[in-house]
Amino acid sequence: MNFNILTIFPEIFDIFNVGLISKSIKKKLIKINTFDIRENSVNKHNHVDSKPYGGGEGMVMMAEPLAKTLSSIKKRQLGKVIYLSPQGKQLDQKKVVSLASRKNITLICGRYEGIDQRVIEKYVDEEISIGDFVLSGGEYAAICLIDAISRHIPGVLGNKDSYLKDTFSDGLLKGNVYTKPEIFEDMQVPEVLLSGNHKEIQKWRLENSLLQTFLKRPDLIAKKKLSKKYKKLLEELASKAIL
Ligand code: SAM
């Protein structure tokens, strides 16, 4: 999968020199191409921003450097053009999974007060937000998006069950996980996880996933159409947990 990133700070993406994405780049499963918008500045001071028409605070990223940078990318490698923006549709796991099936994605990272609206109207296929808060640059949102998408690219994760069983994959939270030691500061790992009884462990994991979702994200429970059996089970688990 090929990611093109338009940014005035390409060095931010050095973050991908470590960890899972770095390994995936080496394995040629992912390619990350950064395009420095400043190289396409249309004035002698290398500025890519200007004051907003109508006055007001801050600066706005100019249309021409962005359009020139986009046109420097080969058409067949452009793919879907996404502007990371707090005004976009909020990213969720469903969107991440659907984007993971694409070959090329181009990400525009805004700065200052954002980018000239005419670029959005002419070149952007979709605006995506990573949450209802304002970042100082689209780069941080692009990093989150690339990382989340990469988990769904075949070969990136050693065990593909990891993303298939991740939180949100079936509309619920994954639930609690434990590792060595069996006792940590007087707290014991739930006994069933040490039993070796796979059927019982699976049952406990399902119950724990339902309960944790109910306790931490009741909105997800409301969205998920639970069968009568699971509704009853959840009622029992919840009453025990609240007592
Ligand atoms: N003044 C703009 C507004 O109120 O909508 C916010 C501009 S923000 C300081 C600068 C850039 O950060 C934006 O152009 C966008 O690319 C990025 N950004 C900020 N918050 C974001 C979010 N929640 N999701 C995705 N990108 C975001």
Residues whose N, C-alpha, C, O or C-beta is under 5 A from the ligand:
A	BS01	SAM	L84 S85 P86 I108 C109 G110 R111 Y112 E113 G114 I115 I128 S129 I130 G131 F133 V134 L135 S136 G137 G138 A141
